[in-house]
Amino acid sequence: MAHRIEGLRQRAASVTLQRLLASPYRTDAASFRRNDVASPAGPNGRPWLRQGAVCAARSRRPIIRNGLRRGGMALLILLSLVAAARAGSVVTERFTSATLGREWAYNVYLPTGYETSRLSYPVLYLLHGANQDEQEWVTQGQVGRIADAMIATGRIPPCLIVMPYARGSWYLDRGERVETALVEDLLTRIAARFRTIAAREGRAIAGESMGGYGALRFVLKYPDRFAAAALLSPAIYVPEPPLQSASRKAAVFQRAGAFDPTLWQNFNYPSLITTYAARNLSVPLFIAAGAEDELHIARHAATLFRLWREHDWPASLHILPGHHDFVLWRELLPQALDFVFQRLSRPVLPAGDGPVPTQHMAGR
């Protein structure tokens, strides 16, 4: 009886979610020209334009739909109701990083059933912003609740989400070598500690603000490690940050106690594009920002999108009503998770263990 009730609950949640996605707030993919949505075809030949996606048109004028905010809030309410049915867990762990020479803390979201299954799961590395820590996406971003609901409704497969603490490093190897520590120590730690798909196709990276800056650099420098990325209001200012940006106070961008524009430009993404292009291994990007962002990131996001498309690399641009805060990022997170996990492998069993149970095939 309990299994039947659970099945009915999931079916009702799925039907409700399908109705929401079919609401007038959904963007019609057919209304965009082929080059506007730069991503490969999905199931049934449809482009990977998810609900509420807002992409830059060839006129280079971002499109903003006011109804998306209401639709996004309705989706978050629905997700909170569904999440109660099947809740995963978030655990905090520490390990000794050989690169950093100290203990390093991270949070990891584990899906329902992880402890009792033998599956290996896709994993997302989710990076925090400036002046934050590994708890940010758990408390302010509500990542556990959102992931629970999306897994329960079949929008994404069961997965792991890893959230490391990067201090004020901006994910660079300046001062502490956090960049190297993440790609060498943390990825190795997660592969050894948890059952993950230890290949490029099982790994994605994302982040907001400073975390978006870091995620983009990891994609450009290590495209063989990540199969997809999501950049939420990424702090990718060209040629340099505005006066109110936290990056101007970050020690990694200072010389003699003052912000150094040359340091910023040496580390920022334009300096990495040529090398990335030469590797001929593109990583699909989900790029998003708020139209009212006080740091004017929407303009920089559109610049990155245009650059990505000029090289014919897959990407989507989303400009929503909103500011530089978690009101917007919580709204964007379901779309970002949808985007990256559509491009990752599903959970897999060890060779010879037979087919994966159907309840673990959600999201594909």
Number of C-alpha atoms within 10 A of each C-alpha: 6 7 8 9 10 13 12 12 15 19 14 14 22 18 12 15 21 12 10 18 17 12 12 12 19 19 20 14 19 10 8 16 11 12 14 22 22 23 20 15 11 13 9 6 8 11 16 21 24 18 21 24 26 26 27 21 16 13 7 13 11 18 16 18 15 11 14 21 17 11 20 21 15 14 19 19 12 17 23 17 13 25 21 13 14 16 20 20 14 18 10 14 12 12 13 14 18 12 16 15 11 11 11 18 18 18 22 24 22 24 23 18 15 18 9 7 12 15 22 22 27 26 30 26 22 24 29 27 25 19 12 15 19 22 18 19 23 16 10 13 20 16 20 22 21 25 29 27 27 25 26 30 25 19 22 26 27 30 26 25 22 23 25 23 20 26 16 21 21 26 25 20 13 14 9 18 15 24 20 15 22 21 13 14 19 23 17 13 14 16 15 11 9 14 20 20 22 18 15 16 19 24 28 27 27 31 27 28 25 26 26 28 25 29 27 24 22 23 25 24 15 15 18 17 20 25 24 28 31 31 28 29 31 27 28 25 23 16 13 18 19 15 10 10 15 16 22 19 15 17 17 21 22 17 12 7 10 12 17 15 15 14 14 21 17 12 14 21 21 16 12 15 15 10 11 16 13 8 13 10 13 21 23 23 28 25 25 31 30 26 20 15 18 15 19 19 27 25 19 19 25 23 15 21 26 21 14 20 17 10 10 13 20 19 27 27 27 26 26 27 16 18 20 21 16 17 13 23 24 19 22 21 23 23 21 22 22 19 24 22 27 18 21 25 19 25 23 21 18 11 7 6 10 9 10 15 12 7 11 22 16 17 17 15
